[in-house]
Amino acid sequence: MALPRSENSPSPARHPSSMRFFVATLCAAVALGFASGCESHRSAHSEPSTDDGQNLDRLEARRLGEAGAPLPPRAEVIALVQKVADAAAHEGAGARAAQLYAISARLAERIWRIEGHDEDAARALDLYKSAAVDPKLAGACESARAAASLAGERAHDAAITYAELYRVERRFAAAAPKASPPQACLQGIGADLLLLASFRPAQSVLDSIDQALEGEGTVGIDPVDSGARLAGGPSRLVRVDVWPGDDAARVVVSLDQPASYRVADEVASGGSSAQTFVDLDGVDLGAGSHELAESGILRGVHAEATRTGSRVVLDLPGHAWRHVFAMPEPFRIIIDVARRPPGAQTHAPREVARVVIDPGHGGRDTGAVGPTGIVEKDVTLDIAHRAAGVLLAQGLEILLTRDDDRFVALEERAARANAFSADLFVSIHCNASEGKARHGVETYVLDASRDEIAARVAARENEMTPTASAELAQMLGGLRLADQSRHSTQFAHLLQRSATTAIRMRYGEASEGGVHFAGFYVLVGARMPSALFETSYISNPVEEQRLGSVEYRQLLADAVVNAIRAYREGR
């Protein structure tokens, strides 16, 4: 089936398979209203009636969001998107806020299609999701559908499109008795899923989506993209943790149970300052101070009570890239901000001079334990120390995410790498399986996984149930950047080859586990090429014995060093 491609669609990087081309054309068609049932996406958002001073901005944003309308300079378009989004945030909730979010989302999506800046796609996704929070409102289904299509197109992955559309269909169909969502939207989603049938994800992924929706106290809140509120009383803000840096920072908002949230930005006239708001609907602010004075890109962070719950505010020195997502078990909202989008270069690629080595686990988190009692956290720290010593002697700057036996939260590890302005990030682990026979070396790159074994490894390292980790894996597909993924994959192959070659030369055999893709939380948000190195299976008696020896640990450390050297030399 031939699908039309809009002249406003960006030119994505070429992909070797026709599947990638099909993904891009199908998602563009769905998002722009060419696929069956998509016309309702453009017409369902009736024009809000208002006489206030923001009326002209809203009308202009709506006009410019239509295909074919000539656009003013980029700076004016972005400013208009922000104005309408700010007006929506000021409204807080309700039909008018949802309509304003949808209008600003369509304009952000259109500028992405014309110019191809990933930050515009990310902004459009956030705005569409804000427009779709309440399934009772007219147009919410269409906004959720647009977000699902855009997420897949942005990632160049039809499986992500399918999973997100499946989530939307199940969510709004379940809400039908209460909200009576437009049947045209659901019928259109059904048609989209038929077109994407060849790219349907594993049933376990779809089952995890159903389980998450069934477990919600309030039907219709997406548990990954906007948080899911559980029954049993309001959520409470437990704490706010901040890892600041000059160019990037991470803020983690921890709640005692899931809750829905909305994100908005406000840039001062002239761009000299800005704020990012995360509104937590129905969340109690809790006791204690949440005022955090910071430096670098963060001028300050504070939490305050609002009429709908609580709000976390980030004060920034000007417009910044940001990405906000939620993590389950326990529920946290992660806010990443930076002066530039991940992978963006203001100059030619620099020499690899700073490397972060992340010894997995630590402190109360022992990691896997072998048959004779060898502990993963001890092995990984020793290998990291050995590799760091050699790299320091070669003139590189090295940061260990932990230098001794202490617990470091997963979200803190990538944040430390970003604050260090690292050029490479390698997380070191020992693999494990329920059976003792499995063995070999494996290396992982951040991405959505279609490999059930890789998904189980990710669930263990993420310290999550398989269901929660599967949800995370689907969300991670939208965080992948083509250029950064390419460099991470290149480094992962060098690391895998270096380790297996060294083991084969010393022991005469080595099980080539290969390079895999999975949703490892420790890699999320890293602004540099990154890989997770599963050195060997500590659950295997032979490999556990090797991991317990100084000789084998030094061999693995040298493999890390050699891979970094090869990457620096452009091999």
C-alpha positions as CSV (number, residue, x, y, z in Angstrom):
1,M,0.0,0.0,0.0
2,A,1.5,3.4,-1.0
3,L,1.1,6.1,1.5
4,P,1.5,9.8,0.8
5,R,4.4,11.7,2.4
6,S,3.9,15.3,3.4
7,E,6.2,17.9,1.9
8,N,6.7,19.1,5.5
9,S,8.0,15.9,6.8
10,P,11.7,15.9,7.9
11,S,14.2,13.8,6.1
12,P,15.1,11.1,8.5
13,A,18.4,9.2,8.4
14,R,18.4,6.5,5.8
15,H,17.6,3.0,7.2
16,P,18.7,-0.2,5.5
17,S,15.4,-1.9,5.5
18,S,12.1,-1.1,3.9
19,M,10.5,-1.5,7.3
20,R,12.1,1.7,8.5
21,F,10.8,3.6,5.4
22,F,7.3,2.1,6.0
23,V,7.5,3.3,9.7
24,A,8.3,6.8,8.7
25,T,5.7,7.1,6.0
26,L,3.0,5.4,7.9
27,C,3.6,7.5,11.1
28,A,3.7,10.7,9.0
29,A,0.5,9.8,7.3
30,V,-1.2,9.0,10.6
31,A,0.0,12.1,12.3
32,L,-0.9,14.4,9.4
33,G,-4.4,12.9,9.0
34,F,-4.0,10.8,5.8
35,A,-4.6,7.4,7.3
36,S,-8.1,6.1,7.8
37,G,-10.0,8.0,10.4
38,C,-7.4,10.6,11.0
39,E,-9.4,13.6,9.8
40,S,-11.1,13.6,13.2
41,H,-7.7,14.4,14.7
42,R,-7.9,17.8,13.0
43,S,-11.5,18.5,13.5
44,A,-12.3,17.2,17.0
45,H,-10.6,20.1,18.8
46,S,-13.3,22.7,18.5
47,E,-12.1,26.3,18.7
48,P,-12.3,27.5,22.3
49,S,-14.5,30.5,22.9
50,T,-12.6,33.3,24.7
51,D,-12.3,37.0,24.7
52,D,-9.1,37.3,26.7
53,G,-5.8,38.7,25.5
54,Q,-4.5,35.3,24.6
55,N,-7.1,34.8,21.9
56,L,-4.9,36.1,19.0
57,D,-2.0,33.9,20.1
58,R,-4.2,30.9,20.1
59,L,-5.8,31.6,16.7
60,E,-2.4,32.3,15.1
61,A,-0.9,29.0,16.6
62,R,-3.9,27.1,15.3
63,R,-3.6,28.7,11.8
64,L,0.2,28.0,11.6
65,G,-0.3,24.4,12.8
66,E,-2.2,23.5,9.6
67,A,-0.2,21.9,6.8
68,G,0.7,24.4,4.1
69,A,0.5,27.6,6.1
70,P,3.7,29.7,5.6
71,L,5.7,29.9,8.9
72,P,7.5,32.9,10.3
73,P,11.1,32.5,11.6
74,R,11.8,29.6,13.9
75,A,12.3,31.8,17.0
76,E,8.8,33.2,16.5
77,V,7.2,29.8,16.1
78,I,8.8,28.4,19.2
79,A,7.8,31.5,21.2
80,L,4.2,31.1,20.0
81,V,4.2,27.4,21.0
82,Q,5.4,28.4,24.4
83,K,2.8,31.2,24.8
84,V,-0.1,28.9,24.1
85,A,1.4,26.1,26.3
86,D,1.8,28.7,29.1
87,A,-1.8,29.7,28.7
88,A,-2.8,26.0,29.0
89,A,-0.7,25.6,32.1
90,H,-2.3,28.7,33.6
91,E,-5.7,27.1,33.0
92,G,-4.6,24.1,35.0
93,A,-7.1,21.5,33.8
94,G,-10.3,21.2,31.9
95,A,-11.5,21.5,28.3
96,R,-9.9,24.8,27.6
97,A,-6.5,23.7,28.9
98,A,-6.6,20.5,26.8
99,Q,-7.6,22.4,23.7
100,L,-4.7,24.9,24.2
101,Y,-2.2,22.0,24.8
102,A,-3.4,20.3,21.6
103,I,-3.0,23.5,19.5
104,S,0.5,24.2,20.7
105,A,1.4,20.5,20.2
106,R,0.3,20.5,16.6
107,L,2.4,23.6,15.9
108,A,5.5,22.1,17.7
109,E,5.0,18.9,15.6
110,R,4.8,20.9,12.4
111,I,8.1,22.8,13.0
112,W,9.7,19.4,13.8
113,R,8.5,18.0,10.4
114,I,9.9,21.0,8.6
115,E,13.2,21.4,10.5
116,G,13.8,18.0,12.1
117,H,15.0,19.2,15.5
118,D,14.4,16.5,18.0
119,E,13.7,19.0,20.8
120,D,10.6,20.0,18.9
121,A,9.3,16.5,18.6
122,A,9.9,16.0,22.4
123,R,8.0,19.2,23.1
124,A,5.1,18.1,20.9
125,L,4.9,14.8,22.7
126,D,4.8,16.4,26.1
127,L,2.1,18.8,24.9
128,Y,0.0,16.1,23.3
129,K,0.2,14.0,26.5
130,S,-0.9,17.0,28.5
131,A,-3.9,17.4,26.2
132,A,-4.8,13.7,26.6
133,V,-4.6,13.4,30.4
134,D,-8.4,13.5,31.0
135,P,-10.2,11.0,28.8
136,K,-13.5,12.6,29.5
137,L,-12.6,15.7,27.5
138,A,-13.4,16.1,23.8
139,G,-10.2,15.6,21.7
140,A,-8.3,13.7,24.3
141,C,-8.3,10.5,22.3
142,E,-7.1,12.3,19.2
143,S,-4.3,13.9,21.1
144,A,-3.3,10.6,22.6
145,R,-3.4,9.0,19.1
146,A,-1.2,11.8,17.7
147,A,1.3,11.3,20.5
148,A,1.5,7.6,19.9
149,S,2.1,8.0,16.2
150,L,4.7,10.8,16.8
151,A,6.6,8.6,19.3
152,G,7.0,5.8,16.8
153,E,8.0,8.1,14.0
154,R,10.5,9.9,16.2
155,A,12.1,6.6,17.1
156,H,11.8,5.2,13.5
157,D,10.3,2.1,15.1
158,A,6.9,0.7,14.1
159,A,6.8,-1.6,17.1
160,I,6.8,1.5,19.4
161,T,3.9,3.0,17.3
162,Y,1.9,-0.2,17.7
163,A,2.5,-0.5,21.4
164,E,1.6,3.1,22.1
165,L,-1.5,3.0,19.9
166,Y,-2.6,-0.2,21.6
167,R,-2.2,1.5,25.0
168,V,-4.4,4.4,23.7
169,E,-7.1,2.1,22.3
170,R,-7.3,0.1,25.5
171,R,-7.2,3.2,27.7
172,F,-10.0,5.0,25.9
173,A,-12.1,1.9,25.3
174,A,-12.0,1.2,29.0
175,A,-13.1,4.8,29.7
176,A,-16.0,4.7,27.3
177,P,-18.7,4.0,29.9
178,K,-17.7,7.2,31.8
179,A,-16.5,9.4,29.0
180,S,-18.0,8.1,25.8
181,P,-14.9,9.0,23.7
182,P,-15.4,9.6,20.0
183,Q,-15.9,6.3,18.2
184,A,-14.3,7.7,15.1
185,C,-11.0,8.1,17.0
186,L,-11.1,4.5,18.2
187,Q,-12.1,3.2,14.8
188,G,-9.1,5.1,13.3
189,I,-6.8,3.6,15.9
190,G,-8.1,0.2,15.0
191,A,-7.3,0.8,11.3
192,D,-3.8,2.0,12.3
193,L,-3.2,-1.2,14.2
194,L,-4.3,-3.3,11.3
195,L,-1.7,-1.5,9.1
196,L,1.0,-2.1,11.7
197,A,0.1,-5.8,12.3
198,S,3.4,-7.0,11.0
199,F,5.2,-5.0,13.7
200,R,3.1,-6.1,16.7
201,P,5.4,-6.4,19.7
202,A,5.7,-9.6,21.8
203,Q,2.5,-10.6,23.6
204,S,4.3,-10.1,27.0
205,V,4.7,-6.4,26.2
206,L,1.0,-6.0,25.4
207,D,0.0,-8.0,28.4
208,S,2.1,-5.7,30.6
209,I,0.2,-2.7,29.2
210,D,-3.1,-4.4,30.0
211,Q,-2.0,-5.3,33.5
212,A,-0.9,-1.7,34.2
213,L,-4.2,-0.3,33.0
214,E,-6.2,-2.9,35.0
215,G,-4.3,-2.0,38.1
216,E,-5.0,1.7,38.0
217,G,-7.4,3.2,40.6
218,T,-8.5,5.7,38.0
219,V,-8.9,4.4,34.4
220,G,-7.3,6.4,31.7
221,I,-4.0,7.6,33.2
222,D,-1.0,6.3,31.3
223,P,1.3,4.8,34.0
224,V,4.6,5.6,32.2
225,D,3.9,8.8,30.2
226,S,1.9,10.7,32.7
227,G,1.7,8.6,35.9
228,A,-1.0,6.4,37.3
229,R,-2.9,7.3,40.4
230,L,-3.6,4.3,42.7
231,A,-6.7,3.9,44.8
232,G,-6.3,4.3,48.6
233,G,-5.8,8.0,49.3
234,P,-3.8,10.9,47.8
235,S,-0.1,10.5,46.9
236,R,2.4,12.3,49.0
237,L,5.7,14.0,47.9
238,V,8.4,12.1,49.8
239,R,11.5,14.0,48.7
240,V,13.2,15.9,45.8
241,D,16.8,14.9,44.9
242,V,19.0,17.0,42.6
243,W,22.2,16.3,40.7
244,P,23.3,19.6,39.2
245,G,25.9,20.3,36.6
246,D,27.1,23.2,34.5
247,D,25.5,21.9,31.2
248,A,23.0,19.3,32.4
249,A,21.1,18.4,35.6
250,R,18.7,15.8,36.8
251,V,15.9,16.3,39.4
252,V,14.1,13.2,40.8
253,V,10.8,13.7,42.5
254,S,9.9,10.7,44.7
255,L,6.2,10.0,45.7
256,D,4.8,7.4,48.0
257,Q,2.5,6.1,45.2
258,P,1.9,6.9,41.5
259,A,0.1,10.1,40.5
260,S,-0.7,11.9,37.3
261,Y,1.4,14.9,36.4
262,R,1.6,17.7,33.8
263,V,4.6,19.6,32.5
264,A,5.0,23.1,31.2
265,D,7.7,25.7,30.6
266,E,7.8,29.5,30.9
267,V,10.5,31.7,29.3
268,A,11.0,35.3,30.4
269,S,10.9,38.0,27.9
270,G,14.3,38.2,26.2
271,G,15.1,34.6,27.3
272,S,17.3,35.6,30.2
273,S,15.5,33.2,32.6
274,A,13.0,30.3,32.4
275,Q,11.1,27.9,34.6
276,T,10.0,24.3,34.1
277,F,6.9,23.3,36.1
278,V,5.8,19.8,37.0
279,D,2.3,19.9,38.4
280,L,1.4,16.8,40.5
281,D,-2.4,16.5,40.5
282,G,-3.8,15.4,43.9
283,V,-0.4,15.1,45.5
284,D,0.1,16.3,49.1
285,L,3.2,18.4,49.5
286,G,4.2,16.6,52.7
287,A,6.3,17.8,55.6
288,G,9.7,19.3,55.4
289,S,11.4,21.9,53.2
290,H,11.7,21.4,49.5
291,E,13.7,24.5,48.7
292,L,17.0,23.5,47.0
293,A,19.5,26.2,46.0
294,E,21.7,24.9,43.2
295,S,24.3,26.1,40.7
296,G,25.2,25.7,37.1
297,I,22.2,25.2,34.8
298,L,19.9,25.1,37.9
299,R,19.4,28.4,39.6
300,G,17.0,26.7,42.1
301,V,14.5,24.0,42.7
302,H,11.5,24.2,45.0
303,A,8.1,22.6,45.6
304,E,4.9,24.4,46.4
305,A,1.3,23.7,47.1
306,T,-1.3,24.5,44.4
307,R,-5.1,24.4,44.2
308,T,-4.9,21.0,42.4
309,G,-2.1,19.4,44.4
310,S,1.6,20.3,44.3
311,R,4.1,21.8,41.9
312,V,7.8,21.3,41.5
313,V,9.6,24.3,39.9
314,L,13.0,24.4,38.3
315,D,14.5,27.9,37.8
316,L,16.8,28.0,34.8
317,P,19.1,30.6,33.3
318,G,17.3,30.6,30.0
319,H,15.6,28.3,27.5
320,A,16.8,24.7,28.0
321,W,16.1,21.2,26.6
322,R,14.2,19.1,29.0
323,H,12.7,15.6,29.2
324,V,10.3,14.4,31.9
325,F,9.3,10.8,32.4
326,A,8.2,8.5,35.3
327,M,9.7,5.4,36.8
328,P,7.8,2.7,38.8
329,E,8.8,0.7,41.8
330,P,9.1,3.0,43.6
331,F,7.3,5.8,41.7
332,R,9.6,8.7,40.7
333,I,9.3,11.5,38.2
334,I,12.6,12.2,36.5
335,I,13.3,15.7,35.1
336,D,16.3,16.0,32.9
337,V,17.4,19.5,31.8
338,A,20.3,20.6,29.6
339,R,21.6,23.5,27.6
340,R,21.4,21.4,24.5
341,P,19.6,18.2,23.4
342,P,21.5,14.9,23.9
343,G,23.8,14.3,21.0
344,A,23.8,18.0,19.9
345,Q,27.2,19.3,19.0
346,T,28.2,22.9,19.0
347,H,31.6,22.0,17.4
348,A,33.3,19.0,15.8
349,P,33.3,15.8,17.9
350,R,35.9,16.1,20.6
351,E,38.6,13.6,21.6
352,V,37.5,11.1,24.2
353,A,39.1,12.6,27.3
354,R,36.7,11.9,30.1
355,V,35.3,8.5,30.9
356,V,32.8,7.4,33.6
357,I,33.0,3.9,34.8
358,D,30.0,2.7,36.8
359,P,30.6,-0.4,39.0
360,G,27.1,-1.9,39.2
361,H,25.3,-2.3,42.6
362,G,26.9,-1.5,45.9
363,G,26.0,-1.1,49.6
364,R,22.7,-2.7,50.5
365,D,22.3,-3.7,46.8
366,T,24.6,-6.7,46.5
367,G,23.6,-7.6,43.0
368,A,23.7,-11.3,42.0
369,V,25.5,-13.9,44.2
370,G,27.3,-16.9,42.8
371,P,26.9,-20.5,43.9
372,T,29.9,-20.3,46.4
373,G,29.0,-16.8,47.6
374,I,31.0,-14.4,45.4
375,V,29.1,-11.1,45.2
376,E,28.5,-9.1,42.1
377,K,29.0,-5.7,43.8
378,D,32.6,-6.7,44.9
379,V,33.5,-8.0,41.5
380,T,32.3,-4.9,39.6
381,L,34.1,-2.5,41.9
382,D,37.4,-4.3,41.6
383,I,37.2,-4.4,37.8
384,A,36.3,-0.7,37.7
385,H,39.3,0.2,40.0
386,R,41.7,-1.8,37.7
387,A,40.4,-0.2,34.5
388,A,40.4,3.2,36.0
389,G,44.1,2.9,37.1
390,V,45.2,2.0,33.6
391,L,43.1,4.8,31.9
392,L,44.4,7.4,34.4
393,A,48.0,6.4,33.5
394,Q,47.1,6.9,29.8
395,G,46.1,10.5,30.6
396,L,42.3,10.2,30.6
397,E,40.1,11.8,33.3
398,I,38.1,9.1,35.1
399,L,35.1,9.3,37.3
400,L,33.8,6.2,39.2
401,T,30.1,6.5,40.2
402,R,31.1,4.8,43.4
403,D,34.6,4.3,44.7
404,D,33.8,2.0,47.6
405,D,31.0,-0.3,48.9
406,R,28.2,2.2,49.0
407,F,24.7,2.3,47.5
408,V,24.2,4.7,44.6
409,A,20.7,5.1,43.1
410,L,20.3,4.1,39.5
411,E,19.1,7.6,38.5
412,E,22.2,9.2,40.1
413,R,24.7,7.3,38.0
414,A,23.9,8.8,34.6
415,A,23.4,12.2,36.3
416,R,26.9,12.1,37.7
417,A,28.2,11.2,34.2
418,N,26.4,14.2,32.7
419,A,27.7,16.6,35.4
420,F,31.2,15.3,34.7
421,S,30.7,16.1,31.0
422,A,31.9,12.6,30.2
423,D,32.6,11.4,26.6
424,L,31.9,7.7,27.4
425,F,29.9,5.9,30.0
426,V,30.4,2.2,30.7
427,S,28.4,0.3,33.4
428,I,30.0,-2.9,34.6
429,H,27.9,-5.9,35.8
430,C,27.9,-9.7,36.3
431,N,25.2,-11.6,34.5
432,A,23.0,-14.2,36.2
433,S,20.3,-16.7,35.2
434,E,18.0,-19.1,37.0
435,G,19.8,-22.1,35.4
436,K,23.6,-22.6,36.0
437,A,24.4,-23.6,32.5
438,R,24.1,-20.2,30.8
439,H,27.5,-18.5,30.3
440,G,29.3,-16.0,28.2
441,V,30.0,-12.2,27.8
442,E,27.2,-9.8,26.7
443,T,27.1,-6.1,26.1
444,Y,23.9,-4.0,26.0
445,V,22.9,-0.7,24.5
446,L,19.9,1.4,25.6
447,D,16.8,0.8,23.5
448,A,13.4,-0.9,23.4
449,S,14.0,-4.7,23.5
450,R,12.3,-7.4,21.5
451,D,14.5,-10.1,23.1
452,E,12.8,-11.8,26.1
453,I,16.2,-12.9,27.6
454,A,17.5,-9.3,27.2
455,A,14.3,-8.0,28.8
456,R,14.8,-10.3,31.8
457,V,18.4,-9.1,32.2
458,A,17.2,-5.5,32.2
459,A,14.5,-6.3,34.7
460,R,17.1,-7.7,37.1
461,E,19.5,-4.8,36.7
462,N,16.6,-2.3,36.9
463,E,15.5,-3.8,40.2
464,M,12.0,-4.0,38.8
465,T,9.4,-6.6,38.1
466,P,9.4,-7.9,34.5
467,T,6.1,-6.1,33.9
468,A,7.4,-2.7,35.0
469,S,10.6,-3.2,33.1
470,A,8.6,-4.0,29.9
471,E,6.7,-0.8,30.4
472,L,10.0,1.0,30.7
473,A,11.4,-0.6,27.6
474,Q,8.6,0.7,25.5
475,M,9.0,4.2,26.9
476,L,12.7,4.1,26.2
477,G,12.2,3.7,22.5
478,G,11.1,7.4,22.5
479,L,14.3,8.5,24.2
480,R,16.6,6.9,21.6
481,L,18.6,9.3,19.4
482,A,19.9,7.9,16.2
483,D,23.4,9.4,16.3
484,Q,23.9,8.6,20.0
485,S,22.6,5.1,19.5
486,R,25.0,4.5,16.6
487,H,28.0,5.6,18.7
488,S,26.9,3.5,21.7
489,T,26.4,0.5,19.5
490,Q,29.8,1.0,17.9
491,F,31.5,1.2,21.4
492,A,29.5,-1.9,22.6
493,H,30.7,-4.0,19.7
494,L,34.3,-2.9,20.4
495,L,33.9,-3.9,24.1
496,Q,32.3,-7.2,23.2
497,R,35.0,-8.1,20.8
498,S,37.8,-7.0,23.1
499,A,36.5,-9.1,26.0
500,T,35.7,-12.3,24.0
501,T,39.1,-12.1,22.2
502,A,41.0,-11.8,25.5
503,I,39.1,-14.7,27.1
504,R,39.6,-16.9,24.1
505,M,43.3,-16.2,24.0
506,R,43.7,-17.0,27.7
507,Y,41.2,-19.9,28.1
508,G,41.0,-21.3,24.6
509,E,37.2,-20.7,24.4
510,A,34.7,-17.9,24.9
511,S,31.0,-17.8,24.6
512,E,30.1,-14.9,22.3
513,G,26.9,-13.6,23.9
514,G,26.7,-10.6,21.4
515,V,25.5,-7.1,21.6
516,H,21.8,-6.6,22.6
517,F,19.3,-3.8,23.1
518,A,17.3,-3.4,26.3
519,G,15.8,-0.9,28.6
520,F,18.5,-0.4,31.3
521,Y,17.5,2.4,33.5
522,V,21.1,3.2,34.5
523,L,21.8,4.3,30.9
524,V,18.7,6.5,30.6
525,G,19.5,10.2,30.2
526,A,23.2,9.7,29.6
527,R,24.2,12.4,27.2
528,M,27.2,10.5,25.9
529,P,27.7,7.1,24.1
530,S,27.1,4.5,26.8
531,A,27.0,0.7,27.2
532,L,26.3,-1.9,29.9
533,F,29.0,-4.7,30.1
534,E,27.8,-8.0,31.5
535,T,31.3,-9.5,32.2
536,S,30.3,-13.1,32.7
537,Y,27.6,-15.2,34.4
538,I,28.2,-15.3,38.1
539,S,25.5,-17.9,38.4
540,N,27.7,-20.3,36.3
541,P,30.1,-22.3,38.6
542,V,33.0,-22.1,36.1
543,E,32.6,-18.4,35.4
544,E,32.0,-17.6,39.1
545,Q,35.4,-19.2,39.8
546,R,37.0,-17.1,37.2
547,L,35.3,-13.9,38.4
548,G,36.8,-14.6,41.9
549,S,40.3,-14.6,40.5
550,V,42.6,-11.5,40.3
551,E,43.8,-12.7,36.8
552,Y,40.3,-12.8,35.3
553,R,39.3,-9.5,36.7
554,Q,42.4,-7.8,35.3
555,L,41.7,-9.4,32.0
556,L,38.2,-7.9,31.9
557,A,39.5,-4.5,33.1
558,D,42.1,-4.6,30.2
559,A,39.3,-5.4,27.8
560,V,37.4,-2.3,28.9
561,V,40.6,-0.2,28.5
562,N,41.3,-1.7,25.0
563,A,37.8,-1.0,23.9
564,I,38.0,2.6,25.0
565,R,41.4,3.0,23.2
566,A,39.9,1.5,20.0
567,Y,36.9,3.8,20.2
568,R,39.2,6.8,20.6
569,E,41.2,5.7,17.6
570,G,38.1,5.5,15.5
571,R,38.1,1.8,14.8
